[in-house]
Structure formats: structure tokens, C-alpha cells
Amino acid sequence: LAALRADHPVLSAVALSTTLYAAAQLGLGVPALAGVAFLLGIVWAIEAIATKRLIAGLVSHAIWSITVFGVFPLEHP
């Protein structure tokens, strides 16, 4: 996100980074995961911009990952 913000306005950087993140999730074969990843990517980008640190997003992402892959795994369609 920081690298994108160096060359793009904030909204463009957030949109591009979250779109790339969501697209990467498509490889897991669960389309709903890509949609949720897009929404959470926006949240994590806002956290990073607001705090000027990655730790809030990293902790949120870790909680999300543990929940989705460990506690409530998503099924392939």
C-alpha cells in the first residue's frame, strides 16, 4: 500500500491494493472468499492509513485467517 501511495492518490492505491488482494484469493476456489477479502482489504488498508503502521492490519488479518481456515473453514462449491 505504501508503495502504491507514493505514485497514486490514496483512494486509487486502496482500490488497486484491495483488488489485487481479492484477485489472489480466487486461486483458492471459493469465490465468496474473494468478495470478503475485498471488503476486509479495504478495512485493513484504512487501518494502515489511519495508524501509519501495519500492526493493526496484521493482527486483524491473523484473526481472520485463524477464524476462516481453522475455526470455520470455507467449503469449495
Disulfide bonds with the S-S distance in Angstrom:
none
